[in-house]
């Protein structure tokens, strides 16, 4: 009904968050124009297992193992999840930035909007499409739609974001991707 395309980008720790992935595929994932799960697998076998399992949940869904492109990134570990007490170092922030850098490489083939959704959140793509159309927000302009967490501004890097759901226009993803790729490793 509303013309904007929405890519739902889901950072996930595999296999620890398998039940969440299943719930996403059975609910709002079906309303996304593209559903992409992002992992940072610790090894090739885990990557293959995630791709085989997750891509079978919903026709057309995709799994991107960011560690294949960025092998020195922090790898997914179940013990790094908050509900597991963060006994290990979490690569969640790094994964979030790299998923946008990965998507920016799609250039003009990228969806109009990219919405990064936490595994414990629910997102309504049809409502989002109605929202951006009703406010005449163009994906060719750099838009960030989400909540600000001002406490994050006191830490490096200075990012204004909140957990749960953030949606960026195609142009914002391209700009953020360029900044992330220009950053030193």
TAHU-V806648 format. One record per residue. N is the residue number from 0. RES is the residue in one small letter. SS is DSSP state (helix for helix, strand for strand, loop for the rest). BURIAL is b if it has 24 or more other C-alpha atoms within 12 Angstrom, else e. Layout:
BEGIN
n = [N & N]
res = [RES & RES]
ss = [SS & SS]
burial = [BURIAL & BURIAL]
END
This chain:
BEGIN
n = [0 & 1 & 2 & 3 & 4 & 5 & 6 & 7 & 8 & 9 & 10 & 11 & 12 & 13 & 14 & 15 & 16 & 17 & 18 & 19 & 20 & 21 & 22 & 23 & 24 & 25 & 26 & 27 & 28 & 29 & 30 & 31 & 32 & 33 & 34 & 35 & 36 & 37 & 38 & 39 & 40 & 41 & 42 & 43 & 44 & 45 & 46 & 47 & 48 & 49 & 50 & 51 & 52 & 53 & 54 & 55 & 56 & 57 & 58 & 59 & 60 & 61 & 62 & 63 & 64 & 65 & 66 & 67 & 68 & 69 & 70 & 71 & 72 & 73 & 74 & 75 & 76 & 77 & 78 & 79 & 80 & 81 & 82 & 83 & 84 & 85 & 86 & 87 & 88 & 89 & 90 & 91 & 92 & 93 & 94 & 95 & 96 & 97 & 98 & 99 & 100 & 101 & 102 & 103 & 104 & 105 & 106 & 107 & 108 & 109 & 110 & 111 & 112 & 113 & 114 & 115 & 116 & 117 & 118 & 119 & 120 & 121 & 122 & 123 & 124 & 125 & 126 & 127 & 128 & 129 & 130 & 131 & 132 & 133 & 134 & 135 & 136 & 137 & 138 & 139 & 140 & 141 & 142 & 143 & 144 & 145 & 146 & 147 & 148 & 149 & 150 & 151 & 152 & 153 & 154 & 155 & 156 & 157 & 158 & 159 & 160 & 161 & 162 & 163 & 164 & 165 & 166 & 167 & 168 & 169 & 170 & 171 & 172 & 173 & 174 & 175 & 176 & 177 & 178 & 179 & 180 & 181 & 182 & 183 & 184]
res = [x & x & x & x & x & x & x & x & x & x & x & x & x & x & x & x & x & x & x & x & x & x & x & x & x & x & x & x & x & x & x & x & x & x & x & x & x & x & x & x & x & x & x & x & x & x & x & x & x & x & x & x & x & x & x & x & x & x & x & x & x & x & x & x & x & x & x & x & x & x & x & x & x & x & x & x & x & x & x & x & x & x & x & x & x & x & x & x & x & x & x & x & x & x & x & x & x & x & x & x & x & x & x & x & x & x & x & x & x & x & x & x & x & x & x & x & x & x & x & x & x & x & x & x & x & x & x & x & x & x & x & x & x & x & x & x & x & x & x & x & x & x & x & x & x & x & x & x & x & x & x & x & x & x & x & x & x & x & x & x & x & x & x & x & x & x & x & x & x & x & x & x & x & x & x & x & x & x & x & x & x & x & x & x & x]
ss = [loop & loop & loop & loop & loop & strand & strand & strand & strand & strand & strand & loop & loop & loop & loop & loop & loop & helix & helix & helix & helix & helix & helix & helix & helix & helix & loop & helix & helix & helix & helix & loop & loop & strand & strand & strand & strand & strand & strand & loop & loop & loop & loop & helix & helix & helix & helix & helix & helix & helix & helix & helix & helix & helix & helix & loop & loop & loop & loop & loop & loop & strand & strand & strand & strand & helix & helix & helix & helix & loop & loop & loop & loop & loop & loop & loop & loop & helix & helix & helix & loop & helix & helix & helix & loop & loop & loop & loop & loop & loop & loop & helix & helix & helix & helix & helix & helix & helix & helix & helix & helix & helix & helix & helix & loop & loop & helix & helix & helix & loop & loop & loop & strand & strand & strand & strand & strand & loop & loop & loop & loop & loop & loop & loop & helix & helix & helix & helix & helix & helix & helix & helix & helix & helix & loop & loop & loop & loop & loop & loop & loop & loop & loop & strand & strand & loop & loop & loop & loop & helix & helix & helix & helix & helix & loop & loop & loop & loop & loop & loop & loop & loop & loop & loop & strand & strand & strand & strand & strand & helix & helix & helix & helix & helix & helix & helix & helix & helix & helix & helix & helix & helix & loop & loop & loop]
burial = [e & e & e & b & b & b & b & b & b & b & b & b & b & b & b & b & b & b & e & b & b & b & e & b & b & e & e & b & b & b & b & b & b & b & b & b & b & b & b & b & b & b & e & e & e & b & b & e & e & b & b & e & b & b & b & e & b & b & e & e & b & b & b & b & b & b & b & b & e & b & e & e & b & b & b & b & b & b & e & e & e & e & e & e & e & e & e & e & e & b & b & b & b & b & b & b & b & b & b & b & b & b & b & b & e & e & e & e & e & b & b & b & b & b & b & b & b & b & b & e & e & b & b & b & b & e & e & b & b & e & e & b & e & e & e & e & b & b & b & e & e & e & b & b & b & e & e & e & e & e & e & e & e & e & e & e & e & e & e & e & b & e & b & b & b & b & b & b & b & b & b & b & b & b & b & b & b & e & e & b & e & e & e & e & e]
END
